[in-house]
Structure formats: structure tokens, C-alpha cells
Amino acid sequence: MKKICLSTRVHYVLLCILIIACPLKDISASAIPNNTLKIGVLCWSVNIPGQVAMTKGLEMQAKRINQEAISNGLPGVELIMRVAGDGPSGVEKQIQQMNDMVQLKPDVIIVQPTDNAALAAPLHAANRAGIPVVAYDQYISGGKLASYITSDNQQAGYLDGEYIASLFDSNKKIRLVLVEYPLVSSTVERLDGFLDAFRDQKQAYTILKTYEAVEPVGGIKAGQSILHDFPEKGSIDVIFTVNDGGGLSVVELLARAGRTEIIVASVDGDPASVTNIREHRLTRIDTAQFCGPLGAEVMKTAYAVARGQKVAEHILIPVYPVTRETLADYPGWMGPIPHSFEKSWPSVRPIWNNR
């Protein structure tokens, strides 16, 4: 049985960085129509593969827009790209990047916030300057957004929770460990959805401890702490990780330590996590985002905003529950989004809806 180690994970992340780098070079002056709209794009991380895939979807849509613009006499787009990076330094860097972007006065700013609250002041500055802002993946608390596009994160956590509840007797008090990240809206909504599903399924549980992680380094620290705090086999029933960026490192460390009795639920749909499900390696469900379609929708919306067209203020992209039962129909991050289906586990919402 093939196992994915942390070094392989590093290679995968490097590959994702290369995938992002190539499209940036391709959107050259020769590929952009003369009549162009300047679009600032503030990304969060190149270490969280799902976010890399979102950026790829966004850039691919920008290329499509430019190809159609040349053919149809429409304005094209020129992307001004910035990446913040992870951790507190990434938050501070993105604040400065957004303030600098406001000074550049693009036609619209696209931003994937590193922190819900930290970008409120730069958003207000963009509002005062009359520059519309489209946020994706995370929300900004304060100021006015032209549109907010994200995966249905509450649904993602809910799907995880109801599936995990189906694996236990409702009277069994599940000993639960949470690996959360309370600084951004998406991960908060995932955790809320997970616990909401336990409530709706009347599943008993107790939270043993919570840890914080959203990227590989944080995941390693969380995994090491879990093994230190709960060294005995059978002391934990379930671990819920709010994303694969940190969760995959947790799974890797647990697997190395022989803690295969633990059931893991996660969110994102990272290919490595899908492989863990396929190979029966701790993870039992990973509710997947459609990162490529999400990025494409962000670019479509920003283009419409820049052209003065009306857009929806809030757009949700569906998420897909990847389990052993549904694995064969999951197409991967870049889509397309599969057809609706009836779940094989108990649910108050028995049909998974692809809209």
C-alpha cells in the first residue's frame, strides 16, 4: 500500500507553486487586448494547495476572458498579482498589499483575506476611493463588498458531521478532538456545521481538546501535541480538522505513530486526503471544495463588476462529500461539479444537491 509522507507533501506543494507561476507568465502583454481592465488580485497562500487551485481557476478564466475579448471586441483584463503568505506576518503583509493596491487604483480588487477583521480598514479605504472589492473564500468584517464568493463551508462541516455520526450509535458519547482556525469565516463555518450535524442527528459527544492549524507547519505542531496529550490508543474516537492544509500533517503523524484506531474527518478534497480515504488510512470523509470553478466564478464576477454590471452580493459554490461510497464520482478540485445523488447514510437532507 502506497503511503504519502511529509516529504512527498512538500514536493506536492512545490508543484502547486510551479502551476501558479506558469499562468502568471502566460498572461503577457501580447495576450491581453489593448482595451484592458486592471484587476488587483490579493491571494493568501502558496502552501495551502486548495488555495493554489483556486488561483489557477481564476487565472484560467482570465485567459478565457482575454481570448473572447480579442474575438468579440470586448475589454480584456490585466491581473496585478500579490501573495500574502501564512501566519501573522502574512496578515500584516496583506494589509500593506491592499493599501498599496488602493493607491494603484485598479478597476476592481479581488482579495482572499488572511483574516476576517484585519482588512476592514483597507476595505474602507477602497470604498472611499470608489474601487469595488470582490472577496473570495473568506469574508471581511467591516466595509462594503461588491460580492463575496465562497464554498458552502457550513455545508462542508455539516456533511462531515452527519457522516461521522452515522458510524456510531447515537448513545455513544464520541470523544472528539478539534483542529480549528478561528481567524477566518470559512473555517469557523465548517466547525459550526460539523457540530450542527451532531445536534440534528442527536449524537452524543464530548470535546476533549482543541488545537489550531490551517497549514502544514501548524498541522505538524497540532499532530505532535495530540500525540503528546493523548498517548494511549483508544483515548480519542474522532478528530475533525477544518482543512487539509493542516489536517494532512495531523493524519501523517498519527499514521506514523500507529494510531489507526482514530477516525478523521476533514474539509478541502486535497488529492492526498482522497488517497487516504481510498487506502483506508484514518480519514473517512473529506468534504471537497471545487476550487477551480470557485476561482473561475470569482474572475467572472470581478470582470462583470469592472464593467459596471450587476452581480449577486453572495455566491455559494457547492461542496462534495468524498467517502469510500462516493469516491468514484468525485472529479477533483477542478471539477466539473457532479450530478445530485441520494446519500447512503442517514441524513435530514437525504439528497446531495449540486446547486
C-alpha positions in Angstrom: 0.0 0.0 0.0 1.5 3.3 -1.0 1.9 5.9 1.8 2.2 9.6 1.4 5.0 11.0 3.6 5.6 14.6 4.6 8.5 14.9 2.1 6.1 13.9 -0.7 3.7 16.6 0.6 6.5 19.2 0.3 7.1 18.1 -3.3 3.4 18.4 -4.0 3.3 22.0 -2.6 6.3 22.9 -4.8 4.5 21.5 -7.8 1.5 23.7 -7.0 3.7 26.7 -6.8 5.0 26.0 -10.3 1.5 25.5 -11.5 0.6 29.0 -10.3 3.8 30.6 -11.6 3.4 29.4 -15.2 0.0 31.1 -15.8 1.3 34.4 -14.5 3.9 34.4 -17.2 1.4 33.4 -19.8 -0.8 36.5 -19.1 1.6 38.6 -21.1 1.1 41.9 -22.9 0.7 40.1 -26.2 -2.1 38.0 -24.8 -4.1 41.0 -23.4 -6.4 43.1 -25.7 -5.5 46.8 -26.0 -8.6 47.9 -24.1 -7.9 46.3 -20.7 -9.4 46.5 -17.2 -6.8 46.3 -14.5 -7.7 43.9 -11.7 -5.8 43.6 -8.5 -5.6 40.1 -7.1 -4.5 39.6 -3.5 -4.0 35.9 -2.7 -3.4 34.3 0.7 -1.0 31.3 0.4 1.1 29.1 -1.9 1.4 26.5 0.9 -2.3 25.5 1.0 -2.9 23.5 -2.2 -6.6 24.2 -2.3 -5.9 27.9 -2.4 -3.4 27.3 -5.2 -6.1 25.5 -7.2 -8.5 28.5 -6.7 -5.8 30.8 -8.1 -5.3 28.5 -11.0 -9.0 28.5 -11.7 -9.1 32.3 -11.5 -6.1 32.7 -13.9 -7.6 30.2 -16.4 -10.8 32.2 -16.5 -8.8 35.4 -17.1 -7.2 33.8 -20.1 -10.6 32.8 -21.4 -11.9 36.3 -21.0 -8.9 37.7 -22.9 -9.4 35.2 -25.7 -13.1 36.0 -26.0 -12.3 39.8 -25.8 -10.0 39.7 -28.7 -12.6 37.8 -30.8 -15.6 39.9 -29.7 -14.2 43.4 -29.3 -14.7 43.4 -25.5 -12.3 44.8 -22.9 -9.7 42.3 -21.6 -8.1 42.0 -18.2 -4.7 42.6 -16.8 -4.0 40.9 -13.4 -1.9 42.6 -10.8 -1.0 39.7 -8.5 0.2 39.7 -4.9 0.6 36.8 -2.4 0.5 37.5 1.3 1.9 34.3 2.9 1.0 32.4 6.0 0.7 33.2 9.7 0.7 36.6 11.4 3.3 38.0 9.0 1.1 37.1 6.1 -1.8 39.0 7.7 0.3 42.1 8.2 1.7 41.8 4.6 -1.7 41.6 3.1 -2.9 44.7 4.9 0.0 46.6 3.3 -0.6 45.0 0.0 -4.3 46.0 -0.1 -3.4 49.6 1.0 -0.8 49.7 -1.8 -3.4 48.3 -4.3 -5.8 51.1 -3.4 -3.1 53.6 -4.4 -2.7 51.8 -7.7 -6.4 52.4 -8.4 -7.3 49.3 -10.4 -10.8 48.9 -11.8 -11.6 46.2 -9.2 -9.7 44.5 -6.4 -10.1 40.7 -5.8 -9.0 39.6 -2.3 -8.7 36.3 -0.5 -8.5 37.6 3.1 -6.0 36.1 5.5 -8.0 37.4 8.5 -11.7 38.5 8.7 -11.1 41.6 10.7 -7.6 42.8 9.7 -8.7 44.0 6.2 -11.6 46.1 7.4 -9.6 49.4 7.3 -8.1 48.7 3.8 -11.6 47.8 2.6 -13.0 51.1 3.9 -10.1 52.9 2.1 -11.1 51.1 -1.2 -14.7 52.1 -0.6 -13.7 55.8 -0.1 -11.6 55.6 -3.3 -14.6 54.2 -5.2 -12.8 50.9 -6.0 -15.1 47.9 -5.9 -13.8 44.9 -3.9 -14.7 41.2 -4.5 -13.7 38.9 -1.7 -13.5 35.1 -2.0 -13.0 32.1 0.3 -13.2 34.4 3.4 -15.3 37.4 4.4 -14.2 40.8 5.5 -15.9 42.1 8.7 -16.5 45.8 8.0 -16.8 47.9 4.8 -18.7 47.2 1.7 -18.0 44.3 -0.7 -19.3 44.3 -4.3 -19.6 40.5 -4.0 -18.5 37.6 -1.8 -17.9 34.2 -3.3 -17.1 31.1 -1.3 -17.6 27.4 -1.0 -20.6 26.4 1.1 -18.5 25.9 4.2 -21.3 25.3 6.6 -22.5 22.5 4.3 -19.0 21.1 4.3 -18.8 20.8 8.0 -22.4 19.5 8.2 -21.7 16.7 5.6 -18.7 15.6 7.7 -20.7 15.6 10.9 -23.7 13.7 9.7 -21.4 11.0 8.1 -19.3 10.6 11.2 -22.5 10.4 13.3 -23.7 7.5 11.1 -20.6 5.5 12.1 -21.6 5.5 15.8 -24.6 4.6 18.0 -26.3 7.8 18.9 -25.9 6.9 22.6 -22.2 6.6 22.3 -20.5 9.7 23.6 -17.9 10.4 20.9 -14.6 11.6 22.3 -13.8 14.4 19.9 -10.7 16.4 19.2 -10.9 19.6 17.0 -8.2 21.1 14.9 -9.7 24.5 14.2 -8.7 28.0 12.9 -10.9 30.8 14.4 -9.5 33.7 12.4 -11.4 33.3 9.1 -15.0 32.9 8.3 -14.7 29.7 6.2 -13.1 27.5 8.9 -15.5 28.9 11.6 -18.5 28.0 9.5 -17.1 24.4 8.9 -16.8 23.8 12.6 -20.3 25.2 13.2 -21.7 22.9 10.5 -20.0 19.9 11.9 -21.4 20.4 15.4 -24.8 21.3 14.0 -25.0 17.9 12.3 -24.2 16.1 15.6 -27.1 18.1 17.2 -29.5 17.3 14.4 -28.5 13.6 14.5 -28.9 13.6 18.3 -25.3 12.3 18.5 -23.7 12.5 22.0 -20.2 13.8 22.1 -17.6 15.5 24.3 -14.8 17.7 23.1 -11.6 16.5 24.7 -9.4 19.4 23.4 -9.0 21.9 20.6 -5.8 22.8 18.6 -5.2 25.4 15.9 -3.8 24.7 12.4 -4.6 25.7 8.9 -1.3 25.0 7.0 1.3 22.2 7.1 3.6 23.6 9.8 0.7 24.3 12.1 -0.6 20.8 11.3 2.7 19.2 12.4 2.6 21.1 15.7 -1.0 20.1 16.3 -0.3 16.5 15.5 2.7 16.4 17.8 0.6 17.9 20.6 -2.2 15.5 20.1 0.1 12.5 20.4 1.7 14.0 23.5 -1.7 14.8 25.2 -3.4 11.6 24.2 -0.6 8.9 24.1 -2.9 5.9 24.8 -4.6 4.0 21.9 -8.4 4.3 22.2 -8.3 7.6 24.0 -9.7 9.5 21.0 -12.6 8.5 18.8 -12.7 11.2 16.2 -10.6 14.2 15.0 -12.2 16.9 12.9 -9.8 19.1 11.0 -11.2 22.3 9.4 -9.0 21.9 6.3 -6.5 19.7 4.7 -3.8 22.4 4.8 -3.2 21.5 8.4 -5.2 18.2 8.6 -3.0 16.2 6.3 0.1 16.7 8.6 -2.0 15.6 11.5 -3.1 12.4 9.7 0.5 11.7 8.6 1.9 11.9 12.2 -1.0 9.8 13.6 -0.4 7.1 11.0 3.3 7.0 11.7 2.6 6.6 15.4 0.2 3.6 14.6 -2.9 5.5 15.8 -5.0 3.9 13.1 -8.0 3.5 15.5 -8.7 7.2 15.2 -11.4 8.3 12.7 -10.6 11.6 10.9 -13.0 14.0 9.1 -11.6 16.9 7.1 -12.5 19.5 4.5 -11.0 20.5 1.2 -10.6 17.5 -1.1 -6.8 17.5 -1.3 -5.7 14.7 -3.6 -3.5 13.3 -0.7 -6.6 13.2 1.6 -8.6 11.4 -1.1 -5.8 8.8 -1.4 -6.0 8.3 2.4 -9.7 7.6 2.1 -9.1 5.2 -0.8 -6.4 3.4 1.2 -8.4 3.2 4.4 -5.8 5.4 6.2 -7.6 7.2 9.1 -9.6 9.7 7.0 -13.2 8.5 6.4 -14.7 11.7 4.9 -13.2 14.8 3.3 -15.8 17.2 2.0 -14.2 18.7 -1.1 -14.3 22.2 -2.5 -14.5 22.7 -6.2 -11.6 25.1 -6.2 -11.2 25.6 -9.9 -14.9 26.5 -10.5 -14.8 28.8 -7.5 -11.8 30.7 -8.8 -13.4 30.9 -12.2 -16.6 32.3 -10.7 -14.5 34.9 -8.8 -12.9 36.1 -12.0 -16.3 36.2 -13.9 -17.8 38.2 -11.1 -14.9 40.7 -10.9 -15.0 41.2 -14.6 -18.7 41.9 -14.5 -18.2 44.4 -11.6 -15.4 46.2 -13.5 -17.7 46.6 -16.5 -20.4 48.1 -14.3 -22.8 45.1 -14.4 -25.0 44.0 -11.6 -23.8 40.9 -9.7 -25.0 38.8 -6.7 -23.7 40.0 -3.4 -23.2 36.5 -2.1 -22.4 33.4 -4.2 -22.0 29.9 -2.7 -20.3 27.1 -4.6 -21.4 23.6 -3.5 -19.1 21.1 -1.8 -18.9 17.3 -2.3 -18.7 14.6 0.4 -15.8 12.3 -0.6 -16.2 8.9 1.2 -15.5 5.3 0.3 -19.0 5.2 -1.1 -18.8 8.4 -3.3 -15.2 8.3 -4.2 -15.7 7.0 -7.8 -17.8 10.1 -8.7 -15.5 12.8 -7.3 -13.8 14.6 -10.3 -11.2 16.5 -8.3 -10.7 20.2 -7.4 -11.0 21.5 -11.0 -14.5 19.9 -11.5 -16.9 19.7 -13.1 -19.4 19.6 -10.3 -21.1 16.1 -10.3 -24.9 15.4 -10.5 -27.0 15.4 -7.4 -27.4 12.0 -5.6 -29.1 10.3 -2.7 -26.8 9.8 0.3 -26.2 6.3 1.5 -26.1 7.4 5.2 -28.9 8.8 7.5 -29.5 12.5 6.9 -32.1 15.1 7.5 -31.2 16.3 4.0 -31.1 12.9 2.1 -30.3 14.4 -1.3 -26.9 16.0 -2.0 -27.7 18.9 -4.2 -25.2 20.1 -6.8 -26.6 23.7 -6.8 
